Amino acid sequence: MMKYRSKAPFRIGLAGGGTDVSPYSDLYGGAILNATVSLYAYTTIIPRNDGKIIIRAIDRKEELVFDTIEELPIDGVLDLQKGVYNRIVKQFTNEKLSFEMITSMDVNSGSGLGTSSTLVVSILGAFVEWFKLPLGEYDIAQLAYDIEREDLKMAGGKQDQYAATFGGVNFMEFYGKKNVIVNPLRVRPELLNELQFNLILYYTQTSRKSAKIIEIQADNAKDKKEKPIKAMHLVKQLAYDMKKALLKDEMHLIGKILFDSWVNKKEMANGITTPLIDEIYETAIKAGATGGKISGAGGGGFMIFYCDNNKRYEVIEALKQYGGESKRFEFNKTGLTTWTV
């Protein structure tokens, strides 16, 4: 029995987050610096010959069974899995399929590490492996974006699909509706190790629906609201500053760049922060972090804090009172990986 497997890494956003969201990126161009980490979305596809489609999200304890059809219903239950299948049939196989799909993720949905898009990339990867589809990295990332944003009408940006597909530390530029350029950064290994050592990845034990925040942010850009637009411009500039700091060994600037990013990100849309997030942030700064920000759209999920001079231990200790979790991670150099068993 053949099994087609894939895994795609989640990412942490280091700078520029939100400037990849239309219409801001269409009107002004966006820039983001992100890095993938050793946390993954996994997919296994096992072909069947009994005319059934079985979809299992084992981390969510959800399972769906269908008689095979060319288009599965989009109804709010495991839509990402069904949306990828629908597009694969429509664009590539032109015939209904019978299989079992098993998905899982190392982090919860809505945690701010690009979970939905990374899962879509992982599912696509398993289908690419099964049918040996002739798709390159840009093709897979764009197809994942089209499935999520166009087919499923889910609000969001463009960075996550590209991060999950390419992997590593990337500076991404967004021009117009579909023009994305991924610039892999050659950060020296010792600097990457230092960044990894100094960063705390803290899970607030809350998740959020990013779509609402992103819709408010998109409306602010569409309506050309002065204060949010100015904040987005500054957040974009800080992505360039972060790139320079990483490439020129200016590690002492990273905390300040994260701090300034957070100050401006909060001006981009209502709902990005909450009283609890503000309190966690202030506690981390008082304990010795030089900067930090929320990862993703905001409202909950993971936060990152930069702590040099061995302050990470004091910051982790100070944050224990909030019941969250400081998660160990390593930077990951490879993106989407697929294989056959």
C-alpha positions in Angstrom: 0.0 0.0 0.0 1.5 3.3 -1.1 1.4 6.3 1.3 2.2 9.8 0.1 3.4 12.1 2.9 4.4 15.7 3.3 5.4 18.2 6.0 5.6 22.0 5.8 7.1 24.2 8.5 5.4 27.0 10.4 6.9 30.5 10.5 7.5 33.3 12.9 7.1 36.8 11.5 10.1 39.0 12.4 9.1 42.2 10.7 6.7 43.7 8.2 3.7 41.6 9.1 0.5 42.8 7.6 2.0 44.6 4.7 1.4 41.4 2.6 -2.4 41.9 2.9 -4.4 43.3 0.0 -5.2 46.0 -0.8 -2.2 47.6 1.0 0.3 45.3 -0.9 -1.4 46.0 -4.2 -1.4 49.8 -3.7 2.0 50.4 -2.0 3.9 47.1 -2.2 4.7 45.0 0.9 7.8 43.7 2.6 8.2 41.0 5.2 11.0 39.2 6.9 10.1 35.8 8.3 11.8 32.5 9.3 10.5 29.0 9.5 10.9 26.9 12.6 10.9 23.3 13.7 7.2 23.0 14.0 5.2 21.4 11.2 1.9 20.6 9.5 1.8 17.0 8.3 -0.3 15.2 5.6 -0.6 11.6 4.6 -2.7 10.4 1.6 -3.4 6.7 1.2 -5.2 5.9 -2.1 -8.3 3.6 -1.8 -10.2 1.6 -4.4 -13.6 1.4 -2.6 -15.1 4.7 -3.8 -14.7 6.4 -0.5 -13.0 9.7 0.6 -12.0 9.7 4.3 -10.6 12.9 5.8 -9.1 12.7 9.3 -7.7 15.7 11.2 -6.2 13.6 14.1 -5.0 16.6 16.2 -8.6 17.9 16.2 -10.3 14.5 16.5 -12.4 15.2 13.5 -13.3 12.8 10.7 -15.5 13.0 7.6 -16.5 10.2 5.2 -17.9 10.7 1.7 -18.8 8.7 -1.3 -16.3 9.9 -3.8 -17.5 13.0 -5.8 -15.7 15.6 -7.9 -16.5 18.5 -5.5 -16.8 18.2 -1.7 -19.1 20.6 0.1 -17.6 23.6 1.7 -19.5 24.0 5.0 -17.1 25.0 7.7 -15.9 21.5 8.6 -12.3 20.7 7.5 -12.7 23.1 4.6 -9.0 23.4 4.0 -8.7 19.7 3.3 -11.8 19.7 1.1 -10.8 22.9 -0.7 -7.4 21.5 -1.8 -9.1 18.3 -3.1 -11.7 20.3 -5.1 -8.9 22.3 -6.8 -6.8 19.3 -7.5 -9.7 17.6 -9.3 -10.7 20.7 -11.1 -7.2 21.7 -12.3 -5.2 18.5 -12.6 -7.0 15.1 -12.5 -10.4 16.0 -14.0 -11.9 12.9 -12.3 -13.1 12.1 -8.8 -10.6 10.3 -6.5 -10.8 7.8 -3.6 -8.4 8.1 -0.7 -7.8 8.6 3.0 -6.2 11.9 4.0 -4.7 12.3 7.5 -3.6 15.7 8.7 -2.0 17.0 11.9 -0.2 20.1 13.2 2.3 20.7 15.9 0.5 23.8 17.1 -3.1 24.8 17.4 -5.1 26.5 14.7 -5.3 30.3 15.1 -2.0 30.5 17.0 -0.4 33.1 14.7 2.3 30.9 13.0 0.5 30.7 9.7 -1.3 27.5 10.5 -4.1 27.5 7.9 -1.8 28.4 5.0 0.9 26.0 6.1 -1.6 23.1 6.3 -2.8 23.9 2.8 0.8 23.8 1.5 1.3 20.5 3.3 -2.0 19.0 1.8 -1.0 20.2 -1.6 2.4 18.7 -1.2 1.0 15.2 -0.6 -1.1 15.5 -3.8 1.9 16.8 -5.7 3.8 13.7 -4.5 1.0 11.3 -5.4 0.4 12.6 -8.9 4.0 13.8 -9.5 2.6 17.2 -10.5 5.1 19.5 -12.3 4.9 22.4 -9.8 7.8 24.5 -8.6 8.0 26.4 -5.3 6.4 29.5 -6.6 3.6 27.5 -8.3 2.7 25.6 -5.1 2.8 28.8 -2.9 0.6 30.7 -5.4 -1.8 27.7 -5.8 -2.1 27.5 -2.0 -2.9 31.2 -1.9 -5.6 30.9 -4.6 -7.3 28.0 -2.8 -7.4 29.8 0.5 -8.2 33.4 -0.6 -10.2 32.8 -3.8 -11.8 29.4 -3.6 -12.5 29.4 0.1 -12.8 33.2 0.5 -10.6 33.2 3.6 -9.1 36.6 4.5 -5.4 36.8 5.0 -2.0 37.8 3.6 0.4 36.2 1.1 3.5 35.5 3.2 2.5 32.2 4.9 2.1 30.1 1.8 5.6 31.2 0.5 7.3 30.7 3.9 5.9 27.2 4.3 6.9 26.3 0.7 10.4 27.8 0.6 11.5 27.5 4.2 14.5 29.2 5.8 15.0 32.9 6.6 13.4 35.0 3.8 12.9 38.6 2.9 9.7 38.7 0.8 8.5 41.6 -1.4 4.9 41.9 -2.7 4.0 43.9 -5.7 0.5 44.2 -7.1 -2.0 41.3 -6.7 0.1 38.3 -7.5 3.8 39.4 -7.9 5.8 37.9 -5.0 9.6 37.8 -4.8 11.2 35.5 -2.2 14.8 36.5 -1.3 16.5 33.9 0.8 18.9 35.5 3.3 22.3 34.1 3.9 22.5 34.7 7.6 25.7 33.4 9.1 25.1 30.2 11.2 26.5 31.8 14.4 24.1 34.8 14.0 21.2 32.4 13.5 22.2 30.5 16.6 22.4 33.7 18.5 19.0 34.9 17.3 17.5 31.5 18.2 19.0 31.6 21.7 17.8 35.1 22.3 14.3 34.7 21.1 11.5 33.4 23.2 8.5 31.9 21.5 5.7 32.2 24.0 2.2 30.7 23.5 -0.4 32.7 25.3 -2.8 29.7 25.4 -5.3 31.7 23.4 -6.2 31.4 19.8 -8.1 33.8 17.6 -9.9 34.2 14.3 -7.4 36.3 12.4 -9.9 36.9 9.5 -11.8 39.6 11.4 -8.6 41.6 12.3 -7.3 41.2 8.7 -10.7 42.4 7.3 -10.5 45.6 9.4 -6.9 46.1 8.4 -7.8 45.7 4.7 -10.7 48.1 5.0 -8.4 50.7 6.6 -6.0 50.4 3.6 -8.9 50.5 1.1 -10.4 53.6 2.8 -6.9 55.1 2.9 -7.2 55.9 6.6 -4.2 58.1 7.4 -3.1 56.7 10.8 -3.3 53.0 9.9 -1.6 53.6 6.5 1.2 55.5 8.1 1.7 52.7 10.6 1.8 50.1 7.7 4.5 52.2 5.9 6.6 52.2 9.1 6.1 48.5 9.7 7.2 47.9 6.1 10.4 50.0 6.6 11.2 48.0 9.7 11.3 44.8 7.6 14.2 46.5 5.6 15.8 47.5 8.9 15.6 43.9 10.2 17.1 42.5 7.0 20.1 45.0 7.4 20.5 44.1 11.0 20.7 40.3 10.3 23.0 40.6 7.3 25.4 43.2 8.9 25.6 41.5 12.3 23.8 44.3 14.2 22.1 42.0 16.7 21.9 44.8 19.2 19.2 46.5 17.0 16.8 43.5 16.8 15.0 44.1 20.1 14.5 47.8 19.2 13.2 46.8 15.7 10.7 44.4 17.3 9.6 47.0 19.8 9.0 49.6 17.1 7.2 47.0 15.0 4.8 46.2 17.8 4.1 49.9 18.6 3.2 50.5 14.9 1.4 47.2 14.3 -1.1 48.1 17.0 -2.1 51.2 15.0 -2.9 49.1 11.9 -6.3 47.8 13.1 -8.5 47.4 16.1 -8.2 44.0 17.8 -4.5 43.4 17.3 -3.9 43.6 21.0 -5.9 42.9 24.1 -5.5 43.9 27.8 -4.0 40.5 28.5 -1.5 40.7 25.6 -0.5 44.2 26.8 0.1 43.0 30.3 2.2 40.0 29.1 4.2 42.4 26.9 4.9 44.9 29.7 5.9 42.0 32.1 8.4 40.7 29.6 9.9 44.1 29.0 10.2 44.7 32.8 11.9 41.3 33.2 14.6 42.2 30.6 13.3 41.7 27.1 14.4 44.5 24.8 11.4 44.1 22.4 8.8 41.7 21.1 5.7 41.4 19.0 2.7 39.1 18.4 3.3 36.6 15.6 0.6 36.8 13.0 -2.5 39.0 12.7 -2.9 39.6 16.5 -5.5 39.1 19.1 -3.9 36.0 20.6 -1.7 33.0 19.8 2.1 33.2 19.9 4.3 36.2 20.9 8.0 36.5 20.4 10.4 38.4 22.7 14.1 39.3 22.2 16.2 38.9 25.3 20.0 39.4 25.1 22.5 39.1 28.0 21.0 35.8 29.2 17.8 37.6 30.2 15.6 34.9 28.5 15.5 32.8 31.7 14.2 35.8 33.8 11.6 36.6 31.2 10.4 33.0 30.9 10.1 32.9 34.7 8.2 36.2 34.8 5.7 35.0 32.2 4.8 31.8 34.1 2.2 33.7 36.0 0.0 33.9 32.9 -0.2 30.2 32.4 1.3 30.3 28.9 4.0 28.1 27.4 7.5 29.1 26.3 8.1 26.7 23.4 11.6 25.5 22.4 12.3 25.8 18.6 15.1 25.7 16.1 15.2 27.6 12.8 14.4 25.3 9.9 16.2 25.6 6.6 14.0 23.5 4.4 10.5 24.2 3.3 7.8 21.8 2.0 9.1 18.2 2.0 7.3 15.3 0.4 8.1 11.6 0.2 6.5 8.2 -0.7 6.3 5.2 1.6 
